Amino acid sequence: MKHIFLSLGLLLAFTSNAFAGNGYCDSRPSNRERRNCYQNAVESNVSMIKQNYQYLMSSSRLTQQQKQQLQQDQNAWIDKVGRYCGDNLSCLYESSAERSMSLHAIAARN
């Protein structure tokens, strides 16, 4: 039960941060500042994704099959984001925030 509340809390926190970050970046006064804001947010999210992915892949709580599925999901996410978002930083930001939430939820469950 404690894990459910932790997962729900993390999900709510990341969801609200994703919307707040998007609004924050969009409110910057110039295109350059908006782009820099999104670039920094994307880099931060990608760093969290890498850390969480490495944590999960080294976890003894996941079976080898679960790790293989996680690796396949990660590769599929990378491909999808590349095809769908391209250089659109807003899209990259939202996609990376969602992926980060997903990895946090997996870590909280296991």
MARTIDREN-295319 format. One record per residue (C-alpha): residue number from 1; x, y, z. Coordinates in steps of 0.2 Angstrom, whole numbers, plus 5000, padded with zeros to 4 digits. Example, Ala and Ser with C-alpha at 12.3 -4.5 7.8 and 13.67 -1.06 7.14 Angstrom:
+-----+------+------+------+
| num |    x |    y |    z |
+-----+------+------+------+
|   1 | 5062 | 4978 | 5039 |
|   2 | 5068 | 4995 | 5036 |
+-----+------+------+------+
***
This chain:
+-----+------+------+------+
| num |    x |    y |    z |
+-----+------+------+------+
|   1 | 5000 | 5000 | 5000 |
|   2 | 5014 | 5012 | 5004 |
|   3 | 5022 | 5009 | 4987 |
|   4 | 5005 | 5013 | 4979 |
|   5 | 5005 | 5030 | 4988 |
|   6 | 5023 | 5033 | 4983 |
|   7 | 5020 | 5029 | 4965 |
|   8 | 5004 | 5040 | 4965 |
|   9 | 5014 | 5054 | 4973 |
|  10 | 5028 | 5053 | 4961 |
|  11 | 5016 | 5052 | 4946 |
|  12 | 5007 | 5068 | 4952 |
|  13 | 5023 | 5077 | 4955 |
|  14 | 5030 | 5074 | 4938 |
|  15 | 5014 | 5077 | 4930 |
|  16 | 5012 | 5094 | 4938 |
|  17 | 5030 | 5098 | 4935 |
|  18 | 5028 | 5093 | 4916 |
|  19 | 5014 | 5105 | 4914 |
|  20 | 5022 | 5119 | 4925 |
|  21 | 5038 | 5117 | 4915 |
|  22 | 5029 | 5118 | 4899 |
|  23 | 5020 | 5134 | 4904 |
|  24 | 5036 | 5141 | 4912 |
|  25 | 5046 | 5139 | 4896 |
|  26 | 5032 | 5145 | 4885 |
|  27 | 5031 | 5161 | 4895 |
|  28 | 5049 | 5166 | 4892 |
|  29 | 5049 | 5183 | 4883 |
|  30 | 5060 | 5178 | 4868 |
|  31 | 5062 | 5163 | 4856 |
|  32 | 5080 | 5160 | 4862 |
|  33 | 5075 | 5160 | 4880 |
|  34 | 5061 | 5148 | 4877 |
|  35 | 5072 | 5137 | 4867 |
|  36 | 5086 | 5137 | 4881 |
|  37 | 5072 | 5133 | 4894 |
|  38 | 5066 | 5118 | 4884 |
|  39 | 5084 | 5112 | 4881 |
|  40 | 5089 | 5113 | 4899 |
|  41 | 5073 | 5104 | 4904 |
|  42 | 5075 | 5090 | 4891 |
|  43 | 5093 | 5088 | 4896 |
|  44 | 5088 | 5086 | 4914 |
|  45 | 5074 | 5074 | 4910 |
|  46 | 5086 | 5063 | 4899 |
|  47 | 5099 | 5063 | 4914 |
|  48 | 5085 | 5056 | 4925 |
|  49 | 5080 | 5044 | 4912 |
|  50 | 5097 | 5037 | 4911 |
|  51 | 5100 | 5036 | 4930 |
|  52 | 5083 | 5027 | 4932 |
|  53 | 5086 | 5015 | 4918 |
|  54 | 5103 | 5011 | 4924 |
|  55 | 5096 | 5008 | 4942 |
|  56 | 5083 | 4997 | 4935 |
|  57 | 5095 | 4987 | 4924 |
|  58 | 5106 | 4984 | 4939 |
|  59 | 5092 | 4980 | 4951 |
|  60 | 5092 | 4962 | 4958 |
|  61 | 5073 | 4964 | 4960 |
|  62 | 5070 | 4963 | 4941 |
|  63 | 5071 | 4946 | 4932 |
|  64 | 5081 | 4944 | 4917 |
|  65 | 5065 | 4944 | 4907 |
|  66 | 5059 | 4960 | 4915 |
|  67 | 5076 | 4968 | 4911 |
|  68 | 5075 | 4962 | 4893 |
|  69 | 5057 | 4970 | 4891 |
|  70 | 5063 | 4986 | 4899 |
|  71 | 5077 | 4987 | 4886 |
|  72 | 5065 | 4984 | 4872 |
|  73 | 5053 | 4997 | 4879 |
|  74 | 5068 | 5009 | 4881 |
|  75 | 5073 | 5006 | 4863 |
|  76 | 5055 | 5008 | 4856 |
|  77 | 5053 | 5024 | 4866 |
|  78 | 5069 | 5031 | 4858 |
|  79 | 5064 | 5027 | 4841 |
|  80 | 5046 | 5034 | 4843 |
|  81 | 5053 | 5050 | 4850 |
|  82 | 5065 | 5052 | 4836 |
|  83 | 5052 | 5049 | 4823 |
|  84 | 5038 | 5059 | 4831 |
|  85 | 5047 | 5074 | 4839 |
|  86 | 5062 | 5077 | 4828 |
|  87 | 5069 | 5093 | 4834 |
|  88 | 5053 | 5100 | 4842 |
|  89 | 5060 | 5104 | 4860 |
|  90 | 5042 | 5105 | 4867 |
|  91 | 5038 | 5088 | 4861 |
|  92 | 5055 | 5081 | 4867 |
|  93 | 5052 | 5089 | 4884 |
|  94 | 5034 | 5081 | 4886 |
|  95 | 5040 | 5064 | 4880 |
|  96 | 5055 | 5064 | 4891 |
|  97 | 5045 | 5069 | 4906 |
|  98 | 5032 | 5055 | 4902 |
|  99 | 5046 | 5042 | 4901 |
| 100 | 5054 | 5048 | 4917 |
| 101 | 5038 | 5046 | 4926 |
| 102 | 5036 | 5028 | 4918 |
| 103 | 5053 | 5023 | 4924 |
| 104 | 5050 | 5030 | 4942 |
| 105 | 5034 | 5020 | 4943 |
| 106 | 5043 | 5004 | 4938 |
| 107 | 5056 | 5008 | 4951 |
| 108 | 5043 | 5011 | 4964 |
| 109 | 5034 | 4995 | 4961 |
| 110 | 5050 | 4985 | 4962 |
+-----+------+------+------+
***
